[in-house]
């Protein structure tokens, strides 16, 4: 534990002690404009005192940087637009007392040392971790033993129960539907919390005509610079290995003239693809061979407005979807898209100042049902407009994979299979989710 004894105090809690201040190098120029990376804030206590921890989704360091409340205004202004001098002047104006640039630098130093700021230190650490990831033989299961059983037979029993219990859809009659599903939305909430909803989706998928390739779009919760990224690694789960179509990744990269797996390190600990792979293996392993294309997506409804700040990302998205459509039209293989997507995130856990109650849940599910009607009509523009109309007030984290799937596939109809929710903490925060199949 290290602490800076300054008006803006900051502590760092990690497995290894932070180096002395003199060994941490930060540009002393007060015109420096640091930018905080996309990190996850968590509420913690250090020595009995409440602090805010900053967790790195990439886990570049075994460390959580913990901020005293006095340091939070500094962090809030680390957006790449404010210089250290700007921050000093603004905080001095707010507090009515002189805030020293050296105190602000102390905060920046710790964040830079932990690779939480964009810049040379982060890029070097990121490149090293990407190289290590790409050298692995496969992408190991990150949530086995956490969100589902790590024992293969126990896992099969767990999944079997989702289908056969009283509120389950039953055992599917494989390939009994003459139609071939070309798309499925399934949850990415913890499998044990969303099991019934997962089962509803995969029951319908198993009864439709099978696919040779499953293109899986999932929410990239850590954010992506390039908004979309595949990974070349095969996916390991307790049920075996799912083979990633590396030839397709190369083909798409050549069509687009950039590496679509440039940020594949983000797949390392992201669960959204892994959960779908578990269900695909449970349903189809031993029945029919298949390959997967795992793609993480991260963007908001602002991408589809006219703000020039999003013009590059809009072009990236449209080019990717056009390339995917072209591939699907030329391919002799049967292809099914999957969107690994949850819906609303409501309650104190997600930043709301109120504690949800039954009425809150009912209202959210009613709004979800209306939103999903757009998807049943395959009305992507209506879906985007509905989310934008509320400025994504319900925090629909499946927006990017759902949107990408609907832009890439050529479906004529969708069918809602299930809409559910799960409470996630003692303050009644909850997540809603759905399963929906497309033909």
QUICORGI-V260083 format. One record per backbone hydrogen bond with DSSP energy under -0.5 kcal/mol. NH is the residue of the N-H (numbers start at 1). CO is the residue of the C=O. If there is no record, write none. Layout:
# QUICORGI-V260083
<<NH	CO> <NH	CO>>
This chain:
# QUICORGI-V260083
<<2	12> <4	10> <5	3> <6	4> <9	7> <10	4> <11	66> <12	2> <13	64> <14	12> <15	62> <23	20> <24	21> <25	23> <26	24> <32	29> <34	32> <36	78> <37	116> <39	37> <40	55> <41	39> <42	53> <44	42> <44	51> <46	49> <49	46> <51	44> <52	67> <53	42> <53	51> <54	65> <55	40> <55	53> <57	55> <59	56> <63	61> <64	13> <65	54> <66	11> <66	64> <67	52> <67	65> <68	9> <71	68> <72	68> <72	69> <73	69> <74	71> <75	71> <76	72> <77	73> <77	74> <78	75> <79	77> <80	34> <84	32> <85	30> <87	83> <88	84> <89	85> <90	86> <91	87> <92	88> <93	89> <94	90> <95	91> <96	92> <100	98> <103	100> <104	100> <105	101> <106	102> <107	103> <108	104> <109	105> <110	106> <111	107> <112	108> <113	109> <114	110> <115	112> <116	111> <117	111> <118	35> <123	119> <124	120> <125	121> <126	122> <127	123> <128	124> <129	125> <130	126> <131	127> <132	128> <133	129> <134	130> <135	131> <136	133> <139	234> <140	138> <145	148> <146	143> <147	143> <148	143> <152	150> <155	151> <156	152> <157	153> <158	154> <159	155> <160	156> <161	157> <162	158> <163	159> <163	160> <164	160> <165	161> <168	165> <170	163> <174	172> <175	206> <176	173> <177	207> <181	179> <182	438> <183	438> <184	337> <185	436> <186	184> <186	339> <192	147> <193	190> <194	190> <195	191> <198	194> <199	195> <200	196> <201	197> <202	198> <203	199> <204	200> <205	201> <206	202> <207	203> <208	204> <209	179> <212	334> <213	334> <214	291> <215	213> <215	336> <216	214> <216	293> <217	215> <217	338> <218	295> <219	340> <220	297> <221	219> <223	220> <227	224> <228	226> <229	296> <230	260> <231	294> <235	242> <236	139> <236	234> <237	240> <240	237> <242	235> <243	241> <243	290> <245	292> <246	244> <249	245> <250	246> <251	247> <252	248> <253	249> <254	250> <255	251> <256	252> <257	253> <258	253> <260	258> <262	259> <264	261> <266	263> <267	264> <268	265> <275	271> <276	272> <277	273> <278	274> <279	275> <280	276> <281	277> <282	278> <283	279> <284	280> <285	281> <287	284> <288	284> <291	212> <292	243> <293	214> <295	216> <296	229> <297	218> <298	227> <303	300> <304	301> <305	302> <310	307> <311	308> <314	310> <315	311> <316	312> <317	313> <318	314> <319	315> <320	316> <321	317> <322	318> <323	319> <324	320> <325	321> <326	322> <327	323> <328	324> <329	325> <330	326> <331	327> <336	213> <337	182> <338	215> <339	184> <340	217> <340	338> <341	186> <341	339> <343	432> <345	394> <346	430> <350	347> <351	348> <352	347> <356	354> <360	357> <361	357> <362	358> <363	359> <364	360> <365	361> <366	362> <367	363> <368	364> <369	365> <370	366> <371	367> <372	368> <373	369> <374	370> <374	371> <375	371> <376	372> <377	373> <378	375> <379	374> <380	378> <383	379> <384	380> <385	381> <386	382> <387	383> <388	384> <389	385> <390	386> <390	387> <391	388> <392	387> <393	390> <395	392> <397	343> <397	395> <398	342> <399	396> <402	398> <403	399> <404	400> <405	401> <406	402> <407	403> <408	404> <409	405> <411	409> <414	376> <415	437> <417	435> <418	435> <420	433> <422	431> <424	429> <425	429> <428	425> <430	346> <431	422> <432	344> <433	420> <434	341> <435	418> <436	185> <437	415> <438	183> <439	413>>
